[in-house]
Amino acid sequence: MTAPDTSSDPAARSPGPRVAPNFITEIIERDLREGKYPQVVTRFPPEPNGYLHLGHTFASFLDFQTAVQYGGRYHLRLDDTNPEGESMEFAQAIQDDLRWLGWDWGEHLYYASDNFERYYEYAEHLIRLGKAYVDSVSSEEMARLRGDATTPGTPSPYRDRSVEENLDLFRRMRAGEFPDGAHVLRAKIDLASPNMKLRDPVLYRILHASHYRAGDAWCIYPMYDFQHPLQDALEGVTHSMCSLEFVDNRAIYDWLMETLGFTPRPHQYEFGRRGLEYTVTSKRKLRQLVHEGYVTGWDDPRMPTLRAQRRLGVTPQAILAFASQIGVSRTNRTVDISIYENAVRNDLNHRAPRVMAVLEPLRVVIENLPAGETRTLSLPYWPHDVIRESPDGLVALPTGERVLPEQAVRDVPLTRELYIEREDFSLDPPRGYKRLTQGGTVRLRGAGIIRAEGVETDEAGNVTLVRATLLGEDAKAAGVIHWVSAEHALPAEFRLYDRLFRVPNPEGDAPDDIAPDFDPERMSHENEAAPVDTSFLRHLNPHSRRVTHGWVEPSVARDPQDTRYQFERQGYFWRDPVDSREDALVFGRIITLRDTWAKEVQKTERQSPAGERRGQRAEKPQPSAGGGQVTPLTPEQEDERVRLTALGVSEGDARTLVRDVGLGAFFAQANAGEHAAQVAAWVVNDLAPGLRSGESRLSAADLPPLAALLAEGQISTRIAKDVLLRAAETGEAPAAIVEREGLRVVTDAEAIERAVQEVLRAHPDKVAAYRGGKTGLLGFFTGQVLRATGGKADPNIVGQKLAEALGGP
């Protein structure tokens, strides 16, 4: 569809590649086509209790760029309803980082805390409706009374308090008469619901804590499940996107919208969250890394925070390109870090001029050059194959700039004494060595060929100086090395950053909270004291930061501070914006030129014992100090990736299967056939932890029958995942669990129609309201029918039968 002209709207001016078509864009296009909303309105709702990280990038891109594509409006909202840990520092940092990415929300900046009074009024309204009550049991007793997946909840002894008593207690809670934990306000929904979230969720808690914006005005605070949908409705949000953890919470969202009568109303849609290999993005774990000194701060370039990536030198264009490449789906995925690193490389390759720097210097004296003489060489900033002459005599650079020819080159001094990299000379070269050796030749980049005539060594036998001769142009050399003039080069510190963790999944099987919108501590007061898993610390890479001192060619002195360079053969660098000064240059490596983890990974996998437990992958060795990027696939792996994607397996899952020997072998044993895509997704995203640890008892051959049931619509996705994980623990075939417990989806149209009629007869007032134009009640009817059928009714048939029975509004 063609978006309307929105040149005056902030969203229209926002940058970034497009969001690829996905199930959410399909819903939006349908809603616009049917005239459900006049304009798409989305929001990105971070809590200001930490810095944004790469996990948030995907969510913010989806929220903001989707609105841009459909000529809509996007909001930035600070969901600041939990005073513990929130601060203005974090709120301002979030805005600053998002503006750095290029987003401009104009006047649509919202703080949830601005609406504390309105949330309170809605809570009192629910009490008056008989839909909320003050409960006074302990959190432990409340959890017990809720029951479990097979046992319905038991009413609290306080569930039937009168409206007057509830109002009195709630107002006294607000007035500060009670200590923390003495009472909570709960919604009165359904203690027998198969969805545990609907078993009278907590709406308000007592918390005597000062809020960073509201001060001490409040001592009760709304829970996320209560505040978030209300704020969406108050802002006029149409499509509320959140991560998959909230799929069951949607029932509370819908209940609130219907009970409070919002129209038009927002709808919630859940997408699979995205983790990233070789890092953690749990706020608690990031906080631990900072506070316990494992990193130098939130902006340490090894951290996944946007603040750190900015200091590292990654550009916003690279991050947005990465976000656009991840893809939107209904399943959680761990993203291959090569997707991020390649996005960074591709961006820098087109913007970074080439210069020379020597990180670990070895002095070379060219004895046939006169002392004190300087030859000035004119070397290009860019390879000749990526720049081109324009008819007007200007040179077109890869960045899109058009400059004078003299601006596309720089002067590089050649003198009698030079520095080369220490590793570029060897007295005892290994086979295939193509650099400088005793009596051998090598080409100096842009300066000619030299031959090593002799060396000087220290007492330990280490080479301290190479004496060389500059040869004529007809000389031959096997390799090319970089260099700088010892007389004119600038001294510099070089910080070589690598991955912070040595393994792809440092959190292992520990619970994580990396979802962009998910923060357990604001979901329920019961989670506030949840212990922090520290096992991830054992996977820290001791070589993630290495510092050397060397020299850089003098041309950099006249360049802008924010210039990103490609130091030839070394990687992409820029001046550290915090520590670098004009008289003390500090360059940090943004990323290496190529993946340097590949050979080590392949070597480890070749050396893995044949008897290794199924699904257990040998830990990758520590990377060399020189770098740390994700490996390109070997020819054999690439062939297998092509074969898997031809079977329908997603690109990300295919890459994981060919790189992970254990997971790949398990998938092969499944012989999935036409269900390859679904089986691969389960193996990579749901079963991987258990398979890697050797704890899973599931047989690979039992996966295709379950996938067939799902494909045929006989079970739902939720049922499939539930029995899958239970089967991994017990070893029972998941399809057998489905059969034994009667979990198949009800597709009997007559049985569903009977359930529909019973629901409509039980709610004549809502039927009348629907036919009077309150079409949002369709979700209520659907939920009631699914509840009446134990959650087993085919939703498509339910929708069809409801449409037939209700007719048009």
C-alpha positions in Angstrom: 0.0 0.0 0.0 1.1 3.6 -0.4 1.5 5.5 2.8 0.0 9.0 2.9 2.3 12.1 2.8 3.6 12.5 6.4 6.4 14.8 5.8 5.4 16.9 8.7 5.2 13.9 11.1 8.3 13.1 13.2 8.0 9.5 12.3 8.3 10.2 8.6 11.7 11.8 9.2 13.1 8.8 11.1 15.9 6.8 9.5 16.5 3.2 8.9 15.9 0.3 6.6 12.4 -1.1 6.4 10.8 -3.8 8.6 10.4 -6.9 6.5 6.9 -8.2 6.0 5.8 -10.2 9.0 2.6 -11.3 10.9 2.3 -8.0 12.6 2.5 -6.0 9.4 -0.1 -8.3 7.9 -2.4 -7.4 10.8 -1.7 -3.7 10.4 -2.5 -3.8 6.7 -5.7 -5.7 7.4 -6.7 -3.1 10.0 -6.0 -0.2 7.7 -7.8 -1.9 4.8 -10.9 -2.4 7.0 -10.8 1.1 8.4 -10.4 -0.1 12.0 -8.1 2.8 12.8 -7.5 6.1 11.1 -3.8 6.0 11.9 -1.3 3.4 13.2 0.1 4.4 16.6 2.9 2.4 18.3 5.0 2.9 21.3 8.4 1.8 22.7 8.0 1.5 26.5 11.4 0.9 28.3 11.6 1.1 32.1 14.2 3.7 33.2 16.1 1.3 35.5 19.1 0.8 33.2 20.8 1.7 29.9 19.4 0.5 26.6 21.2 -2.4 25.1 21.2 -4.3 21.7 18.2 -6.3 22.8 16.2 -3.2 23.0 17.4 -2.2 19.5 15.2 -4.8 17.9 12.1 -3.9 19.9 12.5 -0.1 19.3 13.2 -0.6 15.6 10.0 -2.7 15.3 7.9 -0.3 17.2 9.1 2.9 15.6 9.9 1.8 12.0 6.6 0.0 11.6 4.8 3.2 12.3 7.0 5.0 9.8 6.2 2.5 7.1 2.5 2.9 7.5 2.4 6.7 7.8 1.7 6.5 11.5 2.9 7.9 14.7 5.3 6.5 17.3 5.6 7.3 21.0 8.5 7.0 23.4 7.1 6.1 26.9 9.1 5.7 30.1 7.3 3.0 32.0 8.4 4.4 35.4 6.0 2.9 37.9 8.5 1.0 40.0 10.5 3.5 42.2 13.2 1.0 43.1 16.1 1.3 40.7 14.6 4.0 38.4 16.3 7.3 37.9 16.3 10.5 35.8 19.8 9.5 34.7 18.5 6.3 33.0 15.4 8.2 31.6 17.6 10.8 30.0 20.1 8.2 28.8 17.4 6.2 27.1 16.2 9.4 25.2 19.8 10.3 24.3 20.6 6.8 22.9 17.4 6.7 20.9 18.0 10.1 19.4 21.5 8.9 18.5 19.9 6.1 16.5 17.9 8.8 14.6 14.5 8.5 16.2 12.4 11.7 16.6 9.1 11.3 18.5 8.4 15.0 18.5 5.9 15.9 21.2 5.0 12.3 21.9 7.2 11.6 25.0 5.3 10.2 27.9 6.1 9.2 31.4 3.8 6.6 33.0 4.3 8.4 36.3 2.4 11.4 35.0 -0.8 9.3 35.2 -0.5 7.9 38.7 -3.7 9.7 39.6 -5.6 8.4 36.6 -4.5 4.8 37.3 -5.7 5.2 40.9 -9.1 6.5 39.7 -9.4 3.4 37.4 -8.6 1.2 40.3 -11.3 2.7 42.4 -13.7 2.3 39.5 -12.9 -1.4 39.3 -13.7 -1.7 43.0 -17.0 0.0 42.6 -17.8 -2.4 39.7 -17.1 -5.3 42.1 -14.1 -6.2 39.9 -11.3 -5.6 42.3 -10.7 -6.2 46.0 -8.1 -5.6 48.7 -6.4 -8.8 49.7 -4.5 -9.1 53.0 -2.9 -12.5 52.8 0.9 -12.9 52.6 2.5 -13.3 49.2 3.3 -17.0 50.0 -0.3 -17.7 50.9 -1.5 -15.9 47.8 0.7 -18.1 45.6 -0.6 -21.2 47.3 -4.2 -20.2 46.9 -3.7 -19.6 43.2 -3.4 -23.3 42.6 -1.4 -24.7 39.7 -1.8 -25.9 36.2 -4.0 -28.8 37.3 -5.6 -27.4 40.4 -8.0 -24.4 40.3 -7.4 -21.5 42.6 -9.0 -21.1 46.0 -10.7 -17.8 47.0 -8.9 -15.7 49.5 -10.8 -15.2 52.7 -10.9 -11.5 51.8 -12.2 -11.9 48.2 -15.8 -11.1 49.2 -15.1 -7.9 51.1 -17.8 -5.3 50.4 -17.2 -2.4 47.9 -17.3 0.0 50.8 -14.7 -1.9 52.8 -12.4 -2.3 49.8 -12.6 1.4 49.0 -11.8 2.3 52.6 -8.8 0.0 52.7 -7.5 1.1 49.3 -7.7 4.7 50.3 -5.9 4.0 53.5 -3.3 2.1 51.6 -2.8 5.3 49.6 -2.7 7.4 52.7 0.2 5.4 54.0 -1.4 3.7 57.0 0.0 0.3 56.3 3.5 -1.2 55.9 4.9 -2.7 52.8 3.2 -6.1 52.0 0.3 -5.6 54.4 -2.3 -5.4 51.5 -2.6 -5.5 47.8 -5.3 -4.7 45.3 -6.3 -7.6 43.2 -8.6 -7.9 40.1 -11.5 -10.3 40.6 -11.4 -12.3 37.4 -11.4 -16.1 37.4 -9.7 -18.4 39.9 -10.5 -21.4 37.8 -9.0 -20.1 34.6 -6.5 -22.4 32.9 -4.5 -19.2 32.3 -2.8 -18.6 35.7 -2.5 -14.9 34.9 -6.3 -14.5 35.2 -6.4 -15.9 38.7 -7.0 -12.6 40.3 -3.8 -10.8 39.4 -2.3 -8.1 41.6 -3.0 -4.5 40.4 -1.5 -2.4 43.2 1.1 -2.9 45.9 2.3 -0.9 48.9 5.8 0.4 48.5 7.1 3.1 50.8 9.8 4.4 48.4 10.6 7.7 46.9 9.9 8.1 43.2 12.5 9.9 41.1 9.8 12.2 39.6 6.9 12.0 42.0 8.9 12.1 45.1 7.0 10.9 48.2 3.6 11.7 46.9 2.7 8.0 46.5 3.3 4.9 48.6 1.2 2.5 46.4 2.3 1.7 42.9 0.4 0.0 40.0 1.7 -3.3 38.7 2.8 -3.5 35.1 -0.1 -5.7 34.0 -2.5 -2.9 35.2 -0.6 0.2 34.2 0.7 -0.8 30.8 -2.7 -1.4 29.0 -4.2 1.7 30.6 -1.3 3.8 29.4 -1.6 2.3 25.9 -5.3 3.3 25.9 -4.7 6.8 27.2 -2.1 7.5 24.6 -4.3 6.2 21.7 -1.9 3.3 20.9 -3.4 1.0 18.3 -0.9 -1.9 18.0 0.9 -2.6 21.3 3.8 -4.9 20.4 5.7 -6.8 23.1 7.8 -9.9 23.5 6.5 -13.4 23.8 6.7 -13.6 27.6 3.5 -11.5 27.6 1.4 -13.9 25.6 -0.6 -15.0 28.7 -0.7 -11.5 30.1 -2.7 -10.4 27.0 -5.8 -11.9 28.8 -5.4 -9.3 31.6 -4.9 -6.6 29.0 -8.1 -7.6 27.1 -10.0 -7.9 30.4 -9.1 -4.4 31.5 -9.9 -2.9 28.1 -13.4 -4.6 28.1 -14.2 -4.0 31.7 -13.3 -0.4 31.6 -15.0 0.1 28.3 -12.2 1.6 26.2 -13.2 2.3 22.6 -11.4 2.4 20.3 -8.9 0.3 22.2 -5.4 -1.0 21.6 -4.6 -4.6 21.0 -1.5 -6.5 22.1 0.6 -8.5 19.7 3.6 -10.7 20.8 6.7 -11.3 18.9 9.6 -13.7 19.7 12.4 -12.1 21.6 15.9 -12.0 20.3 19.0 -12.9 22.3 22.5 -12.5 21.0 25.4 -14.9 21.1 28.5 -14.2 23.3 26.8 -11.7 25.5 24.2 -11.2 28.3 21.6 -8.5 28.3 19.9 -9.2 31.7 19.9 -5.9 33.5 20.8 -7.6 36.7 23.8 -9.3 35.2 24.9 -6.2 33.4 24.7 -4.3 36.7 26.8 -7.0 38.3 29.5 -6.7 35.7 29.7 -3.0 36.3 29.4 -2.9 40.1 31.9 -5.8 40.7 34.5 -4.3 38.3 34.5 -6.9 35.6 34.1 -4.0 33.1 35.1 -0.3 33.5 31.5 1.0 33.4 28.2 1.0 31.4 30.1 2.5 28.5 32.9 -0.1 28.5 33.2 -1.0 24.7 32.8 -4.7 25.5 29.3 -4.2 27.0 26.2 -4.6 24.8 24.7 -1.3 25.9 24.1 1.3 23.2 26.2 3.7 25.4 29.1 1.2 25.0 28.6 0.6 21.3 28.7 4.3 20.8 32.0 4.6 22.6 33.3 1.6 20.7 32.7 3.5 17.4 29.7 1.5 16.0 27.5 3.8 13.9 23.7 4.1 14.4 23.3 3.1 10.7 25.0 -0.2 11.4 22.8 -0.9 14.4 19.6 -0.1 12.5 20.8 -2.4 9.7 21.4 -5.2 12.2 17.9 -4.7 13.7 16.3 -4.9 10.2 18.0 -8.2 9.4 16.9 -10.1 12.5 13.4 -10.7 11.3 10.1 -10.8 13.2 8.5 -14.1 14.2 6.4 -15.8 16.9 9.3 -17.8 18.3 12.2 -16.8 20.5 15.6 -16.9 18.8 19.2 -16.5 19.7 20.8 -14.4 16.9 24.1 -15.5 15.4 26.5 -12.7 16.4 27.9 -12.7 12.9 24.8 -10.9 11.7 25.7 -8.0 14.0 29.4 -8.0 13.3 28.9 -8.2 9.6 26.5 -5.3 9.8 29.2 -3.3 11.5 31.9 -4.3 9.0 29.7 -3.6 6.0 29.0 -0.1 7.3 32.6 0.7 8.2 33.9 -0.7 4.9 32.1 2.1 3.1 33.0 5.0 5.4 36.4 4.2 6.8 39.5 5.7 5.0 42.6 3.4 5.0 45.7 4.5 6.9 48.6 2.7 8.5 49.3 2.0 12.2 51.8 -0.2 13.9 50.5 -1.7 17.1 53.5 -3.7 18.3 56.5 -2.0 16.7 59.8 -3.3 15.5 62.4 -0.8 14.3 63.7 -1.1 10.8 66.7 0.9 9.4 66.8 1.2 5.6 70.6 1.6 5.2 70.6 2.9 1.7 68.4 5.9 2.5 70.3 8.9 3.8 69.7 9.9 7.4 67.5 13.0 7.8 66.0 12.6 4.3 62.2 12.4 4.0 60.5 11.2 0.9 56.8 12.1 0.7 54.5 9.5 -0.8 51.0 10.1 -1.9 48.8 7.2 -0.9 45.1 6.8 -1.5 42.6 6.8 1.4 40.5 4.3 -0.5 41.3 1.3 -2.8 41.2 2.4 -6.4 38.4 -0.1 -7.2 35.9 1.7 -4.8 36.4 5.3 -5.9 35.7 6.8 -9.3 36.3 10.0 -11.2 33.3 12.3 -11.9 33.0 14.2 -15.2 33.6 17.5 -13.3 37.0 16.2 -12.1 35.8 15.3 -8.6 36.3 11.9 -7.0 33.3 10.0 -5.7 34.1 8.2 -2.4 32.2 5.1 -1.1 30.6 7.4 1.5 28.8 9.3 -1.2 31.0 12.4 -0.8 32.5 14.0 -3.9 35.9 15.6 -3.2 38.9 17.0 -5.0 41.4 14.4 -6.1 43.9 15.7 -3.7 41.5 15.0 -0.8 41.2 11.3 -1.8 44.9 10.8 -0.9 47.2 11.7 1.9 50.9 12.4 2.3 52.9 9.6 4.0 56.5 10.3 4.9 59.2 7.6 4.1 62.4 7.9 6.2 65.5 5.9 6.9 64.0 4.5 10.1 60.6 2.8 10.1 58.4 0.8 12.4 56.8 -2.5 11.2 54.7 -5.0 13.1 56.9 -7.3 15.3 54.9 -10.3 13.9 55.9 -9.2 10.3 59.5 -10.4 10.9 60.7 -13.9 11.8 64.1 -15.4 12.2 62.5 -18.9 12.0 59.5 -18.5 9.7 56.8 -21.2 9.6 55.9 -22.8 6.3 54.0 -20.4 4.0 55.2 -17.3 5.8 55.0 -14.4 3.4 56.5 -11.5 5.4 60.0 -10.4 6.2 62.7 -12.9 7.0 66.5 -12.8 7.3 67.7 -12.4 3.7 64.2 -12.3 2.4 62.1 -9.5 0.8 58.8 -7.9 1.4 56.9 -5.0 -0.1 56.2 -2.0 2.1 52.7 -0.7 1.3 53.2 2.0 -1.3 56.9 2.4 -0.7 58.8 -0.3 -2.5 60.5 -3.6 -1.7 63.0 -4.1 1.1 65.4 -7.0 1.9 66.4 -7.8 5.4 70.2 -7.8 5.6 70.8 -8.3 9.3 69.3 -8.0 12.7 70.2 -6.9 16.3 69.0 -8.9 19.3 68.9 -8.4 23.0 70.3 -10.7 25.7 67.3 -13.0 25.4 67.7 -13.4 21.7 64.7 -11.2 20.8 65.1 -9.1 17.6 65.3 -5.4 18.5 66.2 -4.0 15.1 66.2 -5.1 11.4 68.8 -3.6 9.0 67.4 -3.6 5.4 68.0 -2.3 1.9 65.4 -0.6 -0.4 65.5 -2.5 -3.7 64.6 -1.5 -7.2 61.2 -1.9 -8.8 62.2 -5.1 -10.6 62.7 -6.9 -7.3 60.2 -9.6 -6.3 58.4 -10.0 -3.0 55.9 -12.6 -1.8 53.9 -10.4 0.6 52.9 -6.8 1.5 53.2 -5.3 5.0 52.3 -1.9 6.5 54.7 0.5 8.2 55.1 4.0 9.6 58.0 6.5 9.7 59.8 6.4 13.1 60.6 10.1 12.8 57.1 11.4 11.9 54.6 8.8 13.3 52.5 9.7 16.2 52.6 7.7 19.4 49.3 6.1 20.4 47.7 3.6 22.7 45.7 0.8 21.0 42.9 -1.0 22.8 42.0 -4.3 21.2 38.5 -5.3 22.2 37.1 -8.8 21.8 34.0 -10.7 22.9 33.3 -10.4 26.6 32.5 -14.1 26.8 34.2 -17.2 25.4 31.1 -19.2 24.7 27.9 -18.4 22.6 25.5 -19.0 25.5 27.2 -17.7 28.7 23.9 -17.9 30.6 23.6 -21.6 29.9 20.4 -23.0 31.3 20.0 -20.2 33.8 16.7 -18.2 33.6 17.2 -15.1 31.6 15.3 -11.8 31.3 16.7 -10.5 28.1 13.5 -9.7 26.5 13.3 -6.0 25.4 10.0 -5.4 27.1 10.3 -8.0 29.9 11.5 -7.1 33.4 10.4 -9.7 36.0 10.8 -7.3 38.9 8.0 -5.1 37.7 5.6 -8.0 36.9 4.9 -9.1 40.4 6.0 -8.1 43.9 6.8 -11.7 44.5 9.8 -11.5 42.1 11.7 -8.6 43.7 14.1 -10.8 45.7 14.7 -13.3 43.0 18.3 -14.5 43.2 20.8 -13.6 40.5 22.5 -16.4 38.7 26.3 -15.9 38.7 27.4 -18.9 36.8 27.8 -16.8 33.6 30.9 -15.2 35.1 32.9 -18.3 34.6 32.7 -17.8 30.9 34.3 -14.3 30.9 37.0 -14.0 28.2 40.2 -12.9 30.0 41.5 -11.6 26.6 38.5 -9.4 25.9 40.6 -6.3 26.3 44.3 -6.0 25.4 46.3 -2.8 25.3 49.4 -2.1 23.2 51.5 1.0 22.5 52.6 1.8 19.0 52.5 4.4 16.3 50.1 5.8 13.7 50.9 7.7 10.5 50.8 11.5 11.0 47.9 12.1 8.6 45.4 11.3 11.3 46.3 14.5 13.2 44.3 16.7 10.9 41.2 14.5 10.7 38.0 15.1 12.6 37.8 13.4 16.0 35.0 11.0 15.0 36.8 9.6 11.9 36.6 5.8 11.7 39.7 4.3 10.1 40.6 1.0 8.6 44.1 0.5 9.9 45.5 -1.7 7.2 45.6 -5.4 8.1 44.6 -4.5 11.7 40.9 -3.7 11.7 38.6 -0.7 12.1 39.5 1.8 14.8 38.6 5.3 16.0 39.8 7.6 18.7 38.3 6.8 22.1 35.9 9.7 22.7 36.5 9.6 26.5 40.3 9.0 27.0 41.9 10.2 23.7 43.5 13.6 23.6 45.5 15.5 21.1 48.7 14.9 23.0 47.8 11.4 24.0 46.1 9.5 21.2 44.0 6.4 22.2 42.5 4.3 19.5 40.0 1.5 20.2 39.4 -1.3 17.7 35.8 -1.3 16.7 36.0 -4.7 14.9 38.6 -6.8 13.1 38.7 -7.0 9.3 37.5 -10.6 9.3 36.2 -13.3 11.5 39.1 -14.7 13.6 37.1 -17.2 15.6 36.3 -19.5 12.7 39.5 -21.6 12.6 39.6 -22.1 16.3 35.9 -23.3 16.3 36.4 -25.7 13.4 39.6 -27.0 15.0 37.8 -27.7 18.3 34.9 -29.4 16.5 37.3 -31.6 14.6 39.0 -32.6 17.8 35.8 -33.4 19.7 35.7 -37.0 20.8 33.5 -39.3 18.8 31.8 -40.5 22.0 30.8 -37.0 23.1 27.3 -37.0 24.6 24.6 -36.3 22.2 23.9 -32.6 21.9 26.9 -31.5 24.0 29.2 -29.1 22.3 32.8 -28.7 23.2 33.6 -25.2 24.6 35.2 -23.0 22.1 38.8 -22.2 22.9 39.9 -18.7 24.0 40.4 -16.5 21.0 43.7 -15.2 20.0 44.4 -11.7 21.3 44.1 -10.4 17.8 40.4 -10.5 17.4 37.0 -12.2 17.8 34.4 -12.3 15.1 32.1 -15.0 14.0 33.4 -17.5 11.5 32.2 -17.9 7.9 31.0 -21.4 7.2 33.3 -23.9 5.7 32.5 -25.2 2.2 31.0 -28.3 3.7 28.9 -26.3 6.2 27.8 -23.9 3.5 26.5 -26.9 1.4 24.6 -28.2 4.4 23.1 -24.8 5.1 21.9 -24.5 1.5 20.4 -28.0 1.8 18.6 -27.1 5.1 17.2 -23.8 3.9 15.9 -25.6 0.8 13.9 -27.8 3.2 12.3 -24.7 4.6 14.6 -24.3 7.7 15.1 -20.6 8.5 18.5 -19.0 7.7 19.3 -18.5 11.4 18.3 -22.0 12.5 20.3 -23.5 9.6 23.4 -21.7 10.5 23.1 -22.8 14.1 22.6 -26.4 13.1 25.6 -26.6 10.8 27.9 -24.8 13.4 26.7 -26.8 16.4 27.8 -30.4 15.9 25.5 -31.8 18.7 22.4 -30.0 17.7 23.0 -30.8 14.0 23.4 -34.5 14.7 20.2 -34.5 16.8 18.3 -32.8 14.1 19.6 -35.3 11.5 18.4 -38.2 13.6 14.9 -36.7 13.6 14.6 -37.3 9.8 12.0 -34.5 9.8 11.1 -34.5 6.1 8.3 -32.1 5.3 8.4 -30.8 8.9 12.0 -29.8 8.8 11.4 -26.1 9.6 9.3 -26.8 12.7 11.6 -29.5 14.0 14.7 -27.3 13.5 13.0 -24.4 15.3 12.3 -26.6 18.3 15.8 -28.0 18.4 17.5 -24.6 18.2 15.2 -22.5 20.3 13.5 -24.7 22.8 15.5 -27.9 23.3 19.1 -26.6 22.9 19.9 -26.1 26.6 18.8 -29.6 27.6 20.5 -31.2 24.5 23.8 -29.4 25.2 23.8 -30.3 28.9 22.9 -33.9 28.1 19.9 -33.7 30.4 17.2 -34.0 27.7 15.6 -37.5 27.5 13.7 -36.7 24.3 14.2 -39.0 21.3 14.8 -37.1 18.0 12.4 -39.5 16.2 9.5 -38.3 18.3 9.6 -34.8 17.0 8.1 -35.2 13.5 4.9 -36.8 14.8 4.4 -33.8 17.1 5.1 -31.4 14.2 2.6 -33.2 12.1 -0.1 -32.7 14.8 0.7 -29.0 14.9 0.7 -28.7 11.1 -2.7 -30.4 10.9 -4.2 -28.0 13.4 -4.8 -30.8 15.9 -2.9 -29.1 18.6 -2.0 -25.5 19.3 1.5 -24.0 19.4 1.2 -23.6 23.2 0.2 -27.3 23.7 3.1 -28.4 21.4 5.7 -26.5 23.4 4.3 -27.6 26.7 4.3 -31.3 25.9 7.7 -30.9 24.1 9.4 -29.7 27.3 7.6 -32.3 29.4 8.8 -35.0 27.1 12.4 -33.7 27.4 12.1 -34.3 31.1 10.4 -37.7 31.1 11.4 -39.2 27.8 7.8 -40.0 26.9 6.9 -39.3 23.3 5.2 -35.9 23.1 2.5 -37.2 20.7 1.7 -39.9 23.3 1.2 -37.2 25.9 -1.2 -35.4 23.6 -3.1 -38.6 23.1 -3.1 -39.7 26.7 -4.3 -36.4 28.1 -6.7 -35.6 25.3 -5.0 -32.4 24.3 -6.0 -32.3 20.7 -7.7 -29.1 19.4 -11.5 -29.4 19.2 -12.4 -29.1 15.5 -15.9 -30.4 15.8 -17.9 -27.5 14.4 -21.1 -28.6 16.0 -19.5 -28.9 19.4 -18.0 -25.5 19.1 -21.3 -24.0 17.9 -23.0 -25.4 21.0 -20.3 -23.8 23.2 -20.8 -20.5 21.3 -24.6 -20.6 21.9 -24.1 -21.3 25.6 -21.8 -18.4 26.0 -24.1 -16.0 24.2 -27.1 -17.1 26.3 -25.0 -16.5 29.4 -24.1 -12.9 28.5 -27.2 -11.3 26.8 -26.1 -7.8 27.9 -22.8 -8.1 26.1 -24.5 -9.6 23.0 -26.7 -6.5 22.9 -23.7 -4.2 23.4 -21.8 -6.0 20.6 -24.7 -5.6 18.2 -25.0 -2.0 19.3 -21.5 -1.3 17.9 -19.1 -2.4 20.7 -17.2 -4.8 18.4 -14.3 -5.1 20.8 -16.4 -7.6 22.8 -15.6 -10.2 20.2 -12.4 -10.9 22.1 -14.4 -11.5 25.3 -16.7 -14.0 23.5 -13.7 -15.8 22.0 -12.1 -16.1 25.4 -15.3 -17.4 27.0 -15.7 -20.1 24.3 -12.1 -21.2 24.6 -12.5 -21.4 28.4 -15.7 -23.4 28.0 -13.8 -25.9 25.8 -10.8 -26.1 28.1 -8.7 -24.0 25.6 -8.9 -26.7 23.0 -11.4 -25.2 20.5 -9.9 -24.3 17.1 -9.7 -20.5 17.2 -10.6 -20.2 13.5 -13.7 -22.2 13.9 -14.6 -20.3 17.0 -14.2 -17.0 15.1 -16.4 -18.3 12.2 -19.2 -19.6 14.5 -19.2 -16.3 16.6 -19.5 -14.3 13.4 -22.4 -16.4 12.2 -24.2 -16.2 15.6 -23.6 -12.5 16.3 -24.0 -11.1 12.9 -23.0 -7.5 12.2 -23.0 -4.9 14.9 
